[in-house]
Amino acid sequence: MKVAATLTVNGTSYPVELDPHVSLLRAVRDDLGLTGSKEGCDDSECGACMMLLDGAPVNACSYLAMQAVGKDVTTVEGLAGQEEVGPLQRAFLQQFGVQCGFCTPGMLISATALLRVNPDPTDEEIRIGLSGNLCRCTGYDGIVKAVHQAASGEVPPLGAALVHADATPPHHAG
């Protein structure tokens, strides 16, 4: 039996009919059509499904949608605000913190939460802040550099020269 509810996602209220046992991830992807957050492990291990719930990161694959009623949910689609791509997202691109892209939505969510509570984190604090997110492609160095770049506030628009002249793309086997 489905239950009428309202989910507030990225500042918009959505009336929905929810199965009481459906995860927040499934509701947001299937019912709202916001597919940025990914389902990786479906067991709260990989962080690909991460969303902000009242500003705090949660693994949406194991969080019930009904628990999110009355709370503010932010998905990766909501991070940029009015911009097409926000500064943290641009930094990920500019610092080569994205390869396959599957983990990127969760990494962006966790990095956003970290920077809100610690606007100038060290490498170790960044790595701890992102420890709930797994990446199998990048080796994390570009991701850490991207978080530092976003923290510095020096993220040029896409297409501009890289902030770090020493940044080189990672080696691709092939």
Steps between C-alpha positions, in 0.01 A plus 500: 500500500644835395489808721455860383798712600699805395874490444692826487793447267736774383258762632196366315209322668382186322173328591561125466336168575760291683528138597598527869797270436650684201843656544561870455727413207227305317239769567722781375618308192177319407223731620668839451723416204815645660756241396826669602539293817606147416429158646829322547500242775146548640655433842637839620857402414593699189344847542386533137145567624594774747254788547482782752215479747460830683863563405643170625616226261301175505519180298169530318497130406436404861298802614124468466330765290231536767771604748583793271148647510520844660875527441704674231665257258781616273618283213797562273261678262437759771863585574556749219208726589422731208828419327525217250803362686605620846853582615559164668384317188727717283793430733439124468521536122801731504700288746423170324294374793257334259565196287208260456279739701301237688624606846505871418146591620566348842847655518355842419234464768752392766746772399222759520410385853867508601561851366191631679640396838870540416562763232880446499564128549839330494570203272434265791172671589387476137587132484313436826204709378481292183571166668139386451542528123685245292665570165655227291642725226669821613730410786346793695785750440301704248198492729703632794651774278150590381371542855801722582438706187132546586594593858737766369217664305725513193303292251494655153212443262514192281723555199735732691857403577555265792579664833785257567754518219654171617172310458540227244238251394534155651656224293245290316591142418411406151 
